[in-house]
Amino acid sequence: MNNQSVDNSSDAASANGHYSDEPKRSSKAAPGCSSADVRQQIEESAQRVRENVESKVQEFSENLDTVTDELRSYVRSKPMESVAMAVGAGLAIGFLLRRK
């Protein structure tokens, strides 16, 4: 298959909505790239992934703190209902785990 037919099939797939609008990314390094260039690209990608993960962990932590605070507030405002729900949940879980 020559490059012309690859380009044409790529354009056809793109026109049919099979490809996203994101730039094409190749898993192969561009010709003439040294291993140092490839290593730098990998390190930059790893850094972006690390930053995204750290951001998501921070967001999750903040959401967890919010949920914990709301739960504490609910338990303090309705202690008997909270105990009843905990007992009910414990019984339900126990019943489900005991069944074979």
BELPE-V918578 format. One record per residue. N is the residue number from 1. PSI is psi in degrees with one decimal (999 if undefined). Layout:
# BELPE-V918578
n->N psi->PSI
n->N psi->PSI
This chain:
# BELPE-V918578
n->1 psi->130.4
n->2 psi->170.2
n->3 psi->-33.7
n->4 psi->-44.8
n->5 psi->-31.9
n->6 psi->-44.1
n->7 psi->-41.8
n->8 psi->-43.1
n->9 psi->-34.0
n->10 psi->-42.9
n->11 psi->-40.0
n->12 psi->-43.0
n->13 psi->-39.7
n->14 psi->-40.4
n->15 psi->-30.3
n->16 psi->0.3
n->17 psi->17.7
n->18 psi->-17.4
n->19 psi->152.2
n->20 psi->174.6
n->21 psi->-3.1
n->22 psi->150.4
n->23 psi->148.9
n->24 psi->138.9
n->25 psi->132.1
n->26 psi->143.2
n->27 psi->-11.1
n->28 psi->147.3
n->29 psi->150.4
n->30 psi->147.5
n->31 psi->137.7
n->32 psi->-4.4
n->33 psi->135.2
n->34 psi->166.9
n->35 psi->-28.9
n->36 psi->-38.5
n->37 psi->-44.5
n->38 psi->-43.1
n->39 psi->-42.4
n->40 psi->-41.2
n->41 psi->-40.9
n->42 psi->-43.2
n->43 psi->-39.5
n->44 psi->-41.5
n->45 psi->-43.1
n->46 psi->-38.6
n->47 psi->-41.6
n->48 psi->-41.9
n->49 psi->-44.9
n->50 psi->-44.3
n->51 psi->-40.6
n->52 psi->-42.3
n->53 psi->-45.1
n->54 psi->-39.7
n->55 psi->-44.8
n->56 psi->-37.8
n->57 psi->-42.3
n->58 psi->-44.1
n->59 psi->-44.1
n->60 psi->-42.4
n->61 psi->-42.8
n->62 psi->-41.3
n->63 psi->-39.5
n->64 psi->-40.8
n->65 psi->-41.3
n->66 psi->-46.5
n->67 psi->-41.7
n->68 psi->-44.0
n->69 psi->-41.6
n->70 psi->-39.1
n->71 psi->-44.2
n->72 psi->-41.9
n->73 psi->-42.3
n->74 psi->-45.4
n->75 psi->-39.3
n->76 psi->-34.3
n->77 psi->-26.6
n->78 psi->71.1
n->79 psi->-39.2
n->80 psi->-42.1
n->81 psi->-37.6
n->82 psi->-43.7
n->83 psi->-43.1
n->84 psi->-42.0
n->85 psi->-40.3
n->86 psi->-42.7
n->87 psi->-45.4
n->88 psi->-43.4
n->89 psi->-41.2
n->90 psi->-42.6
n->91 psi->-42.5
n->92 psi->-44.8
n->93 psi->-43.5
n->94 psi->-41.9
n->95 psi->-44.1
n->96 psi->-37.5
n->97 psi->-28.3
n->98 psi->-29.4
n->99 psi->140.0
n->100 psi->999
